[in-house]
């Protein structure tokens, strides 16, 4: 338990230090225009990779078919501009229904 607290504190201090360094070094670091233009896209790519990993894997293994299909149903519901709660319920119901039918 003590080791867990040490790790959490170390990560918190590291996160704070990185954020503080960004604020302090903002005026000293000049990015080339091409990098500055592409930098916002990096956040989008990182979020997409995180979502894909969460949707397709479970503990490092293939999550099966039901979860990705459920996520796809939720994405379609969100694309159709349904309320967030409705999109989540549709995604969960789709995955649960497929698992009820025996689809892994």
PEPE-V439216 format. One line per field, one symbol per residue. phi: phi as a letter, one per 20 degrees, with the letter a starting at -180 (. if undefined). burial: # if it has 16 or more other C-alpha atoms within 10 Angstrom, else .. A space follows every 50 residues. Layout:
phi = ???
burial = ???
This chain:
phi = .fffffffffffffffffffffffegeeddefgffffegfffffffffff fffffdcclndfeneffgfffffffffffemfggffffffffffffffff fnff
burial = .................................................. ...###......#..##########.##........##.###.###.#.. ....
